Amino acid sequence: MPDEPDRWVAGVDGCKAGWIAVLRRISAPGSETVHLFPAFSDLIDHTPHLAIIAVDMPIGLPDRVGFGGRGPEQAARKYLGQRQSSVFSVPSRAAVYAEDYGAACRIALETSDPPRKVSKQCFHLFPKIREIDTLMTPDLEDRIHEVHPELAFWRLNGGREMQLPKKVKSRANPAGLAERRALLAGCGISEAFLTQTPPKGAGADDLLDAAVNALIAERILSGAAEPFPKEFARDAKGLRAAIWA
């Protein structure tokens, strides 16, 4: 394990080309770098070693889902006010592993109470959810944590949700992105870094989400972050189901 001054953390978000990650060296403020990883396993094996990987993707999948989704989704929404719609409910693991949309909806209906189908937006995330789920073990939980950008922004904004949406009708909202850049700049990330052209296959919103996730990764490493919910459950694989902020 590296000495404390040389520890690195990563904030990660899924994107069209794979995984966009903002890496930060704890001993060097302003050391952010952005990278595109084709596979999540590349982050786990990265050199230098990443002490914390904070990723915006569900970890800990239920066998059955109740009203409002998993505990993490229910807990996060309580704090997000008008931004709570950004937290979608994760269906059962069996539904997530269905590669056909019709089958996913059928299985989701059978494993939810009240019965609920899968949205197309959620279905398109299934390959990335499966990618992490097949890699995750309880032993990796010290390093890999589930986060959510809007809960991260809420935390760094003094416990207040962002006032403007990040997207409008599935398109990036310039005013919402500017609001988030201003908050990140106030946390010490340079304007030049935040306004750079993101890697091919990632959007400007993906870059900002990875950046805020990196700041939460630092909070996790320092012990300042907390899980939502505090009394979290574990799934059939023994994986923690919690969003950290």
N, C-alpha and C positions, 0 to 999 in steps of 0.2 A: 504494500500500500504506500502511495506517495506521501511525503511529508506534508503537513497541513498547508504551508505556503504554496505548494504546487498543486493543490487540488483543483479539479475542473468539474463544472456542472454543465448540463445541457437542458435547454428548453426545446421541446419537440412538438411539431404539428404535422399531421398528415397532409399531403398535397398531391396533385395529379402525378408528379414524377416520382413520388415515394414519400420521403420524410425530410422536411426542412428542419434544421436544428441550429439554434444559436448557442454557441459554446462560450463560456466565461471562465477565466482563470481567477480564482478567489483572491490571490495575492496581488492582482493587477487590475484595478478599476479601469474601465474603458478598454478592456482587452477582448471585447466581443468579436467573434467571427461567425460568419454564417456558412453553412455547408448543406449540401443535398446528399442524402443517403438513399440508395435504391432499396435497401432492406433494413428492417429494424435491428436485425442481428449485427449489422455493421456498427451500430451505436454501442451495443453491448461489448463488442470486441475492440472498440476504438482505442488507439494510442495517440495521446496520453489517455490513461484510464479516466473514465467519467464517474466521479463519486456518486452523483445523483443525476438521473435522467427523469425529467418531469414531462410527461407526454399527455397530450389532449386526445385520449382514446380510452374507452371503457376497459377496465380491468376488474375481473371478478364477475362472472356471468351467472345469472340465476337459472335454476331449473324451471321455476314458475315465476310469473310477474304479477304483482298486485296493482291496485290503482295508483297511478302516479309514477310507476316504474320502480327501480331499485332505491334503496335507502339513500345513496349518494345524490341521485337526482332530486329526490324529495327534499333533502336537507339543503342543497344548493339553491333551489328555487325560492326558498323562504327569504333569502337575502337579496334577490336580484330584481325585485320589483318589475319594472317594464322590460327588463332584459331576460326575464325568466324563460321566455319562449325559446331562447338559445340552448336550453338544456333539454335534450330529447331523451325519451325513455328508451332504455335498452331492452330488447326482447330476450327471451330465453336463449340459452346456449344452443339448443337444438335448432331454433329458428335462425340464429346467426350462422350456423354451419350449412344451411340450405343455400345452394348456389343458384336456384331458380326463384324468381320473385313470387310466383304463385305458390310454390311450396313453402317459402318463408312465411307468407301470409297465413297459409293453412295451419302451419305448426305454431305460429304466434297466437292464432285464435285458440288453439287447443291448450296452450300453456300459459294463458293469461286470464285473470279474473278481476274486472269484467273482460270478456273477450275483446282483443284488439289486434288489428292487422298491423303491418309494418309500412311505414311511409317509404316512398321511393328514395328520399334523401338519406334516410337511415340505412336502407338496403345497400346503397352504393358505398357505405362505409364498412360493410361486412368483411370484405377481404382484408382490410387493415386490422379490424378487430380480431379476426381469426389469426392473422400473422403474429400479433402480440400474444394472444391466448395460447398458441401452440408453443411459444417460447417461455412463457412465464412459469415460474415455480415459486413457492414460498421463500426459498433461499435468495431469490433475486429481489425480494421486496425491500431490502435495505437500500437498494440502488434505484429501482424503478417505481415511480409513483404516478398515479393518475391525477391529472389536473384539468381545470377548465378555464379557458382564457377570461371569460366574463366574471367568474368568481375571483380569478387572479386580479383583474382590474379593480373589482370591488374592494378586495383586500388592500391594494396599494393606493386606493382612492379614499382611504379613511373609513371604510365600511359603507361606501355609497356607490350604488350602481352607476354606470356610465349613462349620460343623459341621451346620447344619440345612438341609433343602431349602427352596427358595423356594415350591415348590408341592407339594401332595400330592393325587394323583388329579385333576390338572388344575385344582385350586382353590388359591387363595393360602393359604399356611401362615402364620398370624399370628406364630408364634415365629420362623420363618425370616426374615420381613420385619423383625421387631424386631432380630434379630441384624445384619442388613445396615444398618438405620438407625443402630444404635449405632456401627458402623464408619465410616459416612459422617459422622456427627456428630463423631467423633474426628478426621476429616480437615478439619473446619471448616465443614461445611454445617449450617445451623441446624435444630434439631428442628422448628421451625414450618414451615420449607420442606418438610421430609421427610414431615411428617404432614398436609400440606394435601390437600384433595380434588383429585385430578388432573382435568385437562380431560375433558369428556364424550367418551367413546369410547376412553379410556385407563384402565388399572388402576393400583392402588397399586404393584404390582410393576413396571409399565412406568416409572413415575416414578423409582423407585429405580435401575432399570437405566440410564435416561437420565442420572441424576445421577452414577453411578459412571463411566459412559462419558465424562462431561464432565471428570472428574478425570484420566482417562487421556488425554484430548485435551490437557490442560495438560502432561502428561508428554511427549507427542509433540512439542508445540511447544517445550519446553525441551530436547529431545534426550535425555531420561531414559528414554524407552520403547524397547523392542526388539521386533523381529518374531519371531513363532513360525511356522515355523522360521526360524532365522537365515539359512540358505541357502535362500531361497524360490524357487519356480518362477514362471514367467509363463504365462498362458494364450494361446490362439490370437489374442486381441486385443492381446496384449502387456501385460495387466494383472497386477500383482503379486498373488500368492496368499499372504497372511500375516495373522495375527491379531496385533494390537499390544497390549502391556501394559507 
